[in-house]
Amino acid sequence: MAVPGSLRRQPANRGLVSHCTHHHIVVFLLTFFSYSLLHASRKTFSNVKVSISNQWTPSCLNSTAPELRPYELWNSSHLFPKAEEATLFLGTLDTIFLFSYAVGLFVSGIVGDRLNLRWVLSFGMCSSALVVFSFGTLTEWLHFYNKWFYCCLWVVNGLLQSTGWPCVVAVMGNWFGKAGRGFVFGLWSACASVGNILGAFLASCVLKYGYEYAFLVTASVQFAGGVIVFFGLLTSPREVGLPELGVDEDEVSVEEDANRPLMGSDDGDDDDRNYSIQATDNDNQPKAIGFFQACCLPGVVLYSLAYACLKLVNYSFFFWLPFYLSNNFGWKEAEADQLSIWYDVGGIIGGTIQGLISDVLQKRAPVLAVSLLFAVGSLFGYSRSPNSKPINAVIMAITGFFIGGPSNMISSAISADLGRQDLVKGSSEALATVTGIVDGTGSIGAAVGQYLVSLIQENLGWMWVFYFFILMTSSTVLFIAPLIVREIRLLLHERRLRMLAE
């Protein structure tokens, strides 16, 4: 008995190797580091929260302040009477940023499918760098401290930074097809974690000179990156005369199954080959997909709700981990910044390995479910970590592996699967919109979570914060439960067919 085409497994890297050129490598690196720089500027804020809190509260009431300042100086920056209120406002700024970031993602996805991706990405990077410089450096140099001004700047920063993710995912989707997508996007989605590491490293290096220099360095590097993207990024193979994905494949009959979208129907036509998301022939330019049409695509709503819960947990570590280490264990801020890197290291390894496993299985949801179940155990273990830096770093890396890995998969490889379904074939400009919906919904959940974390920590303590994380991680599994059941049934059905074929 012949094995059906949909059940034939091809090597995950075959299509990737056959199409890879130096242009693919340049696109990979430029999109990787452009988003890394955006994340580095966000990470700077979380890494200097202790210093900012010290600056915004009177020195005589702040036992963590390094020295007593003259009355005129600390009174001019006296925004809050005590450190607890400053901490709550920092959590409010995180919430404001994420809400504006979420709204911006819905808009940026639509804009990215209709305008030049390179222009949108470069504009977002350079403009965001100027806002970050004004927020952290310019206000400190001028000794200008105003809560409403900080809030307005962070709203604008969230809107500008939202241009990044939909654009880079769409560009990557233009250059890299379905073959090996889980591995390629899993490795590439480490850009966020690399940005966190870069931001923590830069902040810890210059923090001794003042937190304003941490903002200055990251903003300068991000602005330079935006200029490089504007002059160097190629948004599609067509710009250099290369064929679109799947256009010139003579061996279509061999590679067609490796190029079939995971989210497509199993009984699709045999000639359903990989196609470009963004670039198309000028003679037959398809219209971009509508927002509500994208929401109705299979799996988009479920993965969006699941990502809202998971991104809440992931971004809580992102925003609060250095503060937690300093506040709970009494470690120096620079040491806490450096130690928090291990969470991102675990996320990088987790996203790559889990993406590769999902390529082999050709199913994403079961891999996510297993990882998230282990994440519940790792969260419980990390909440009881002793006051030991080596032990804390190990458990932190394990937690990042099981939380950061699934988060990277949903925001990159799975978003690409959702935007490349059979239903989108007649309207190819869809990936930026779908990515904006998934990541935007996730950011709404993360925004609510940051304020809840500050409230829970202030009233109940850090242990209840971890219980809250466990609840949200479990909710992630519940939202994708229908997809897990469906894909497990497909795996068992394929296994029975292969056994009959033998």
Disulfide bonds with the S-S distance in Angstrom:
none
